[in-house]
Amino acid sequence: MSHADPAAARPRRFTATGALRGRIRVPGDKSISHRSIMLGALAVGETRVTGLLEGEDVLATATAMRAMGASVERLGVGEWSVHGVGVGALLQPEAALDMGNSGTSTRLLMGLVSSHPIAATFTGDASLSKRPMGRVITPLSQMGASFEASEGGRLPLIVRGASPAVPITYRLPVASAQVKSAVLLAGLNTPGITTVIEPVPTRDHSERMLRGFGADLTVETDADGARLISIRGEAELKPQVIEVPGDPSSAAFFLVAALVVPGSEVLIENVGLNPTRAGIVTVLRQMGGQIEEVNPREVGGEPVADLLVRHSALKGIEVDPAIAPLMIDEFPVLFVAAAMADGVTTTSGLDELRVKESDRLAAMATALAAAGVRVEERADGLVITGTGGEPLVGTDAPIATHLDHRIAMSMAIAGLVSRAGVEVDDTRPIATSFPTFESMLDGLAA
């Protein structure tokens, strides 16, 4: 679905509501949801998934896998059945694959198609069509796939897969779980061993899930601390039963809201705490946030807990740039926490945020400044001087979210701790990752 029609925009002013109280369960993890459908579609037999995130991005993945021959069926809320075709047996899609706003779907599916003897055209909405795909095109071209892309390596683009593809050893020039995953997925149907060298660890859902589905995948660490991830191709994947844990990126908005809104106490159930994803919890605790793990357990190879969060007096810190890949999507809402902290919070190493759904550094710097926050934008991060818990001024004019769901949700949280409220220019993009966000927020406020 495209959110590009400005006439249909759905603005909303978010205002202070008093303490947030109650228990919530955030939607399933987006990364795991995407991969469960893709790998289920490559396994022979039925994969059952519960807790699947039913946002537009994941539904775009489901539609694409159907177009390439898999049976992907919704049985109930969050409950899905996938009958796969087997590695190497994807069919030529009859029409272009519309990825909507989903960069993850696009990059990972480009990898899958690259080692199959098919061609696929990828299209997307206005926001996705601005995002460069060159980082994925480079390694996949080395494996033998060919690409016809729009100017700057952008959508719409055509991928023609290679059969057989060529196994490669590829060192990631920048930390990117999507590029890593695209190469590993291409390696599934490539004879021989495909290796990705990852100098800085990124989220490891692909490695965990590929192993879970039966792929021959190894992870080693070299003398410099880089991870060497190798997959043996022409794999035979076995169907799985998958319970998707709650998405830490979605939980982050409520973590911050409960920490900054006075008097709040919120229990967020079933949150995935994979160490390659839970950087936001670490950083918020460093700032003085009270976040307690209740009932820690393991679900489908992923660590999970309920998080009890209480209003806390936060303090500004210098965020270690090494943690950036472990929480890259959570920085917009971390900036809101920083705005309410006592003292200065400095972030760096965030170049990746400039090529997300929007330039998130520029967008958040502009939005926070409009709400009365003292913020300095640098090339690779923001420096934010917090209010020490005093309410933000708020905004007169609507905040430009640039069709970016995370900007919209982050500034909604900022509105809860402002005198005048914060108006978000369009709430529709929130549906790409968190369709129930507004109703959940309203429920806690009530």
C-alpha positions in Angstrom: 0.0 0.0 0.0 1.2 3.5 -0.8 0.8 6.4 1.6 1.9 8.9 -1.0 -1.4 10.7 -1.6 -1.2 13.9 0.6 -4.9 14.7 0.2 -5.7 11.5 2.2 -3.3 12.3 5.0 -4.6 11.6 8.5 -3.1 14.1 10.9 -3.5 13.8 14.7 -2.5 16.0 17.7 -1.0 13.9 20.6 -1.4 15.6 24.0 -0.5 15.0 27.6 -2.9 12.5 29.1 -1.6 11.8 32.6 0.1 8.6 33.8 0.2 5.6 31.5 -0.9 2.4 33.3 -1.7 -1.2 32.4 -0.3 -4.1 30.5 0.1 -4.4 26.7 1.4 -7.0 24.2 3.1 -5.4 21.2 2.9 -6.9 17.7 5.2 -9.7 16.6 8.8 -9.0 15.7 8.9 -7.6 12.2 12.3 -9.2 11.3 11.3 -12.6 12.5 7.8 -12.3 10.8 9.4 -11.5 7.4 11.8 -14.4 7.6 9.3 -17.0 8.9 7.2 -16.5 5.7 10.2 -16.5 3.4 11.8 -19.6 4.8 8.5 -21.3 5.2 7.9 -20.7 1.5 11.3 -22.5 0.8 10.6 -25.5 3.0 8.8 -28.5 1.8 5.6 -29.0 3.9 3.6 -26.8 6.2 5.1 -24.1 8.5 2.8 -22.8 11.2 3.4 -19.3 12.5 1.7 -17.6 15.5 2.1 -14.1 16.7 3.0 -12.9 13.1 3.1 -9.1 12.7 0.2 -8.3 10.4 1.5 -4.9 9.3 1.7 -3.8 5.7 5.4 -4.6 5.3 5.0 -8.3 6.3 1.8 -8.6 4.2 3.9 -7.4 1.2 6.3 -10.3 1.8 3.4 -12.8 2.1 1.9 -11.5 -1.2 5.3 -11.8 -3.0 5.9 -15.4 -1.8 2.4 -16.3 -3.1 3.3 -14.8 -6.4 6.3 -17.1 -6.6 4.3 -20.3 -5.9 4.0 -20.7 -2.1 0.7 -21.1 -0.3 0.5 -18.4 2.4 -2.8 -18.4 4.3 -4.1 -16.5 7.3 -5.9 -18.8 9.7 -6.7 -16.2 12.5 -5.3 -13.2 14.2 -1.5 -13.6 13.9 -1.9 -17.2 12.9 -0.6 -18.3 9.5 0.0 -21.4 7.5 2.8 -21.5 4.8 3.1 -24.5 2.4 6.5 -24.1 0.7 7.8 -25.1 -2.7 11.3 -26.1 -1.8 14.7 -24.3 -2.3 15.3 -23.8 -6.0 11.6 -24.2 -7.0 10.4 -20.6 -6.8 8.2 -19.7 -9.8 8.4 -16.8 -12.1 6.0 -14.1 -10.8 3.5 -13.1 -13.4 3.3 -9.4 -12.3 5.6 -6.9 -10.6 6.1 -7.5 -6.9 4.8 -4.4 -5.0 6.8 -4.0 -1.9 4.9 -1.0 -0.5 7.1 0.7 2.0 9.2 -2.4 3.0 12.9 -2.1 2.5 13.4 -5.4 4.3 11.1 -7.3 2.0 12.8 -5.8 -1.0 16.4 -6.5 -0.1 15.8 -10.0 1.3 13.6 -11.1 -1.7 16.2 -9.7 -4.1 18.6 -12.2 -2.5 16.2 -15.1 -2.8 15.4 -14.4 -6.5 19.1 -13.9 -7.3 19.9 -17.6 -7.2 16.8 -18.9 -8.9 16.3 -19.2 -12.7 13.6 -16.5 -12.7 13.2 -12.8 -13.2 11.2 -10.5 -10.9 10.3 -6.8 -11.1 10.2 -4.9 -7.7 8.2 -1.8 -7.3 7.4 0.3 -4.1 5.7 3.4 -2.8 7.2 6.9 -3.1 9.2 6.6 0.1 10.7 3.1 -0.8 11.4 4.2 -4.3 13.9 6.8 -3.0 15.9 4.2 -1.1 19.1 3.0 -2.8 19.5 -0.8 -3.3 23.1 -0.7 -4.5 24.5 -2.2 -1.3 22.5 -5.4 -2.1 23.1 -5.3 -5.9 26.9 -5.3 -5.5 27.3 -8.7 -3.8 24.4 -10.3 -5.6 25.9 -9.3 -9.0 29.1 -11.0 -7.9 27.0 -14.2 -7.5 25.9 -13.9 -11.1 22.5 -12.2 -10.9 21.8 -9.3 -13.2 19.9 -6.1 -12.4 18.2 -3.3 -14.3 17.6 -0.6 -11.8 16.3 2.9 -11.9 18.7 5.8 -11.5 20.9 5.5 -8.4 20.1 1.8 -8.0 16.5 2.5 -7.0 13.1 0.9 -7.6 11.5 0.0 -9.8 14.1 -2.6 -10.6 14.3 -6.0 -12.4 16.4 -8.9 -10.9 17.4 -11.8 -13.2 18.6 -14.7 -11.1 21.6 -16.9 -12.0 21.3 -20.7 -12.2 23.6 -21.9 -11.0 24.7 -18.9 -8.9 28.4 -18.5 -7.8 29.3 -18.8 -4.1 31.3 -15.8 -2.9 33.0 -14.6 0.2 31.7 -11.1 0.9 33.0 -8.6 3.5 30.2 -6.1 4.5 31.5 -2.6 3.9 28.9 -1.2 6.4 27.0 -3.0 9.1 23.7 -4.1 7.6 21.6 -7.1 8.6 19.6 -6.7 5.4 22.7 -7.0 3.1 24.0 -10.0 5.1 20.6 -11.7 4.9 20.2 -11.1 1.2 23.6 -12.8 0.5 22.8 -15.7 2.8 19.4 -16.2 1.3 21.0 -16.2 -2.2 23.5 -18.8 -0.9 20.6 -21.2 0.0 20.3 -22.2 -3.7 24.0 -21.7 -4.6 26.2 -24.8 -5.0 29.2 -24.6 -2.5 29.7 -22.4 0.4 28.7 -18.7 0.6 30.4 -16.6 3.3 29.6 -13.2 4.7 32.2 -11.4 6.8 30.6 -9.1 9.3 33.1 -6.7 11.0 30.4 -5.4 13.4 27.7 -7.7 14.7 24.1 -6.9 13.4 20.8 -8.6 14.3 21.2 -12.3 13.8 17.6 -13.5 13.2 18.6 -14.8 9.7 21.3 -17.0 11.2 19.1 -18.4 14.0 16.1 -19.0 11.7 18.1 -20.6 8.8 19.6 -23.0 11.3 16.2 -23.7 12.8 14.9 -24.6 9.3 17.8 -27.0 8.9 20.3 -25.1 6.8 24.0 -26.0 7.2 25.2 -22.7 8.6 28.2 -21.9 10.7 29.4 -18.8 12.5 33.0 -18.3 13.5 34.9 -15.3 14.9 38.3 -14.3 13.5 41.3 -12.8 15.3 39.9 -9.2 14.7 36.5 -10.1 16.2 34.7 -10.2 12.8 32.0 -12.8 12.4 32.4 -15.2 9.5 28.9 -16.6 8.6 29.0 -19.5 6.1 26.0 -21.3 4.5 26.2 -24.5 2.4 24.0 -24.2 -0.6 21.4 -26.4 -2.3 19.9 -26.7 1.2 16.8 -28.7 2.1 14.7 -26.7 4.5 12.3 -28.5 6.9 9.0 -26.8 7.9 8.8 -25.4 11.4 6.3 -24.3 14.1 7.2 -20.6 14.9 6.0 -18.5 17.8 7.0 -14.9 17.0 8.1 -12.8 20.0 7.0 -9.2 20.5 9.0 -6.7 18.4 11.6 -4.8 20.6 11.4 -1.9 18.0 7.7 -1.6 18.7 8.1 -2.0 22.4 10.7 0.8 22.4 7.9 3.5 22.0 6.1 2.3 25.1 9.4 1.8 27.0 10.2 5.5 26.5 6.6 6.7 27.0 6.4 4.9 30.5 9.8 6.3 31.5 9.1 9.9 30.6 5.4 10.3 31.5 5.2 11.0 35.3 3.4 8.4 37.4 3.5 5.7 34.7 3.8 2.0 35.2 3.4 -0.3 32.2 4.0 -4.1 31.8 5.0 -4.9 28.2 4.5 -8.7 27.7 6.5 -11.1 25.5 9.2 -8.8 24.3 12.0 -10.4 22.2 15.4 -9.6 23.9 17.8 -11.0 21.3 21.1 -9.5 22.3 21.6 -8.2 18.7 18.4 -6.2 19.0 18.0 -5.1 22.6 20.4 -2.2 22.6 17.6 0.2 23.4 17.0 -1.5 26.8 20.7 -1.2 27.7 20.9 2.5 26.8 17.7 3.4 28.6 19.0 1.7 31.7 22.3 3.6 31.4 20.2 6.8 31.4 18.6 5.7 34.7 15.5 4.0 33.3 13.8 1.5 35.6 13.2 -1.5 33.3 12.7 -4.9 35.0 12.7 -8.2 33.2 9.9 -10.4 34.5 9.5 -14.1 33.6 12.5 -14.4 31.3 12.3 -17.5 29.0 13.3 -18.8 25.6 10.8 -19.0 22.7 11.8 -20.6 19.4 15.5 -20.0 20.0 15.0 -16.3 21.0 15.3 -14.9 24.5 12.0 -13.3 25.6 10.7 -11.5 28.8 8.0 -9.3 30.1 9.3 -5.8 30.8 8.0 -3.8 33.8 8.7 -0.1 33.2 8.2 2.7 35.7 8.5 6.5 35.3 12.2 7.4 35.9 14.4 10.5 36.2 16.6 10.1 33.1 20.1 11.6 32.7 21.9 12.5 29.5 24.7 10.2 28.4 27.2 9.7 25.6 25.8 6.7 23.6 28.5 4.3 22.6 28.5 4.2 18.7 29.3 0.5 18.9 25.8 -0.2 20.1 24.2 1.6 17.1 23.7 -1.6 14.9 21.9 -3.2 17.9 19.2 -0.5 18.1 19.4 1.4 14.8 15.6 1.6 14.4 15.1 2.8 18.0 17.1 6.0 17.8 14.2 8.3 16.8 12.4 7.4 20.0 15.6 7.4 22.1 16.0 11.1 21.0 12.6 11.7 22.7 14.0 10.2 25.9 17.1 12.3 25.6 14.9 15.4 25.2 13.3 14.7 28.6 16.6 13.7 30.4 18.7 15.9 32.7 21.8 17.0 30.8 23.3 16.4 27.4 22.9 13.2 25.3 25.4 12.7 22.5 24.9 10.1 19.7 27.3 9.3 16.9 27.9 6.6 14.3 24.4 6.9 12.9 25.1 7.5 9.2 22.7 4.6 8.5 19.8 6.7 9.7 20.2 9.0 6.7 19.1 6.3 4.3 16.1 4.8 6.1 12.4 5.5 5.2 13.5 9.1 5.6 16.7 10.9 6.7 15.8 10.2 10.3 18.6 12.4 11.7 17.4 15.4 9.8 13.7 14.7 10.3 14.0 14.1 14.1 16.3 17.2 14.5 13.7 19.4 12.8 10.8 17.8 14.6 12.3 18.1 18.1 13.5 21.6 17.5 9.9 22.5 16.5 8.7 21.1 19.8 11.1 23.3 21.7 14.0 20.9 22.2 17.6 22.1 22.1 19.2 19.9 19.4 22.3 20.0 17.3 22.5 17.9 14.1 25.9 16.5 13.3 26.9 14.5 10.2 26.5 11.1 12.0 24.3 11.9 15.1 22.4 14.3 17.2 23.4 16.2 20.4 20.3 16.8 22.6 20.1 19.0 25.7 17.3 17.6 27.8 14.7 19.5 29.9 15.4 17.5 33.1 11.8 16.3 33.1 10.1 19.6 32.4 7.4 19.3 29.7 8.3 20.2 26.1 6.8 23.3 24.6 4.9 21.4 21.9 4.2 22.5 18.3 1.8 24.9 16.5 2.3 23.5 13.0 2.1 19.8 12.1 5.4 17.9 12.3 6.6 16.6 8.9 7.0 12.8 9.2 8.1 12.2 5.6 5.8 9.1 5.4 8.1 7.5 8.0 6.3 5.3 10.6 9.0 5.7 13.3 9.1 9.5 13.0 5.3 9.6 13.5 5.3 7.3 16.5 8.3 9.0 18.1 6.7 12.4 17.9 3.5 11.0 19.2 5.3 10.0 22.4 6.9 13.5 22.5 3.3 14.9 22.4 2.5 13.1 25.7 5.1 15.2 27.6 4.4 18.6 26.0 2.3 21.6 27.1 0.7 22.4 23.7 0.7 18.8 22.3 2.5 17.7 19.1 0.6 17.4 15.8 1.8 14.6 13.5 1.1 15.4 9.8 0.1 11.9 8.8 -0.5 8.8 11.0 -1.2 6.4 8.1 2.4 5.2 7.7 2.2 3.8 11.3 0.3 0.8 9.8 3.4 -0.4 8.0 4.8 -1.8 11.3 2.4 -1.2 14.2 -1.3 -1.0 13.1 -2.6 -1.0 16.8 -0.2 1.7 18.1 -2.7 4.5 18.6 -5.4 2.3 20.2 -2.8 0.8 22.5 -1.5 4.2 23.5 -5.1 5.5 24.1 -5.8 2.4 26.2 -2.9 3.0 28.6 -3.9 6.7 28.9 -7.4 5.7 29.8 
